[in-house]
Amino acid sequence: MPAVEIDAQGMHYTPLNRQIREAVTNGATEIVLKNIMGQRFIGDGLTGTATITVEGVPGGDLGMFMKGPTIIVHGNADHAPGNTMDEGLIVIYGSSGDATAHSMRGGKVYVRDDIGYRGGIHMKQYVNKKPVLVVGGEAHAFLGEYMAGGLIILLRLNQNTNMPFAEMGLASGIHGGEIFVRGTVEDWTLGIGSAAREATPEDLASIKPYISEFCEQFGFDPAVIMASSFTRIAPVSARPFANKYTWE
Amino acid sequence: MIIGSRPLKFQVMVDHDQCMLCGRCVENCSYGVYRMEDGKIRVNSRNCVACHRCLSQCPRDAIMIAERPCDYRNHPVWTDQVRENIFKQAESGKILLGGMGNTGDYPIIFDRLVLDACQVTNPSIDPLREPMELRTFIGKKPRQLELKYGPGNDVELKTKLVKNLQLETPIMIGHMSYGAISLNAQMAMAKAVSESGTFMGTGEGGLHEALYPYQNHMIVQVASGRFGVDVNYLDRGAAIEIKIGQGAKPGIGGHLPGEKVCADVSCTRMIPEGSDAISPAPHHDIYSIEDLKQLVRGLKEATEWKKPVFVKIAAVHNVAAIAAGIARSGADAVVVDGFRGGTGAAPAVFRDHVGIPIEAAIAAVDTKLRQQGIRNEVSIIASGGIRQSADLTKAICLGADAVYIGTAALVAMGCRVCGTCYRNLCTWGIATQRPDLVARLNPDEAAVNVSNLIHAWTLELAELMGAAGINSIESLRGNRDRLRGYMLDETMLDVLDVNAVGA
């Protein structure tokens, strides 16, 4: 079946999503959305394995609750792409806004450039469902806050100097999952409940497949990246509140 | 040991003349009060929480439990509770954690409101003979109806109606998650609401497969932890509820302690076994009414606009203005949870001191929405401290469309409101995940109890309406003229928009 093209010029997100669902129901595997200009909720709750190419700038909550499809964005994305996403892949050839990959429970979000504040907040994992967020550029404060599972990799590729990561509240309240930051992080950036150390060769081996896939998407050289040192940030405890309370 | 032992909170006494040494108390007490020693039942009263499981199982009425048999020196300011709280915090340096609802000594407004009845000038209605319309629709109502008249008497409705929940009685069961309570407790309530033609909430714990047969009567919750939320879950629910806040602990999140995260709970919530399940205080994508609107719409998009979306907030100072914002967010109902709402665990300081009573909140919200001409945009569901059919009836008179009950449904299954839900030791098999304890609660039998309670309250509501000469729930809703305030001050009467008795 040839790719289905939808011209979203001036279209509200509800009819747009209805057309996407219709195309998927009719067996489309490739859907191209033309002239996207801020429509929210693209692919919201969508299931299946279709690939959706977004030409333009999608609005917030791209791929929210999505289970399976791939969304490729040629442009920047607004806040919270991959919000509570279940399975599938979102690839953004640009930057994305705050709360990218918020509460994601499975699948992958790859952002070539930067993300906003609170990236990967409250991501969680269960058995073989492990969400992955890879960011090529920089992230703002509260990266991985409340993180309960999953994996965040921050590559900081635009950072030529050896400046350590210096955004506050890193992994604040983390009680599951792990974060890898290329290079070092300032001690003061670490939020409550998190601990940092240099990544071991075993750690690096575990993230290598995602870095390779990321590089393949965006045309970076994985060898150069893997040659760098990384800092691993992980929770001190899976029970951060176990000692906070006394019985009445 | 500076503070040392305190007087017993409960003293357990066994009448050894009555006791037949059956050992049921030993077997039933999960708190470790009883042991059989030297051919006698021995007790450790200090472990007792007064859950009364032992009493309920004792064939000889041989057990007696007394509360605080030893007095502290009486003092109106430095009460026993105040002194003991200081002891505990001086020893631990920790936040006091409590279960169940508000223990503060606040007057209950419901108990200072009285209902009306007909005498002479307008006849009362006998619900035994006359039909009483209790069916309630929860969701958006159109501002006006557009009709198209065809040939003859043919009339076509042009206005597009949005999906509402159809309740056969305005009593629903609120959100208590699998995790906080057992699957058997959820099963019992799910059977009861299905039988009674009403609905219950899942809480933020996902929807266990065993509940799928009752999914048409389940409201699925999306809270800040997003536990168990996926498209399958959203599609199964009859409606979706966004939980912003909870009356028992407004402004803070929830923590399901790792002890309660067993294999099955971990599966339903989709988090690792034994890890704390932390619902943060705010939703990380909601910082304004506009953001709320985005989540409401996100959920509606995900379910193709087929499900009503409710928003639940704790009743706090500016509840009316907040509810007006929610009404404009596209939500179909606003759930207002008063400061007497129950919980499995909450910091006692929040449970007892934050939020406002549901009676004032309902009145304020209903008034504000009517003033702004948007009362039809949302239904109002009231919860938090609905103890009996009189509270239900008064809540509707104050402006609620329906109520959620919580604690009352648990009490119908045996709960004695001992308030130690967070210890995972509930002897009644309700607020625990321990398999041997959960097995004590037979879902089929408990369903009959819960269903009986809903049925009994529904009958009483119909009787009260009949006595007031009202035969339709619509005529009762917001009908504050059928209420009078007894010993309420003028300011309170103004907020409630209710006259004083005799006026």
Interface residues (C-beta under 8 A of the other chain):
Chain A: Y13 T14 N17 R18 R21 R40 F41 D44 G45 T47 G60 D61 M64 F65 K67 H79 A80 N83 T84 D86 A99 H102 S103 R105 R118 I121 H122 K124 Q125 Y126 K129 E145 Y146 A148 G149 G173 H175 G176 A238 R239 P240 F241 A242 N243 K244 Y245 T246 W247 E248
Chain B: N85 K88 Q89 E91 S92 K94 I95 L96 L97 G98 G99 S224 G225 R226 V229 D230 V231 L234 H255 P257 G258 S266 C267 M270 I271 P272 G274 S275 D276 I278 P280 H284 D285 Q294 R297 G298 E301 A302 T303 E304 W305 A345 P347 A348 G419 T420 Y422 R423
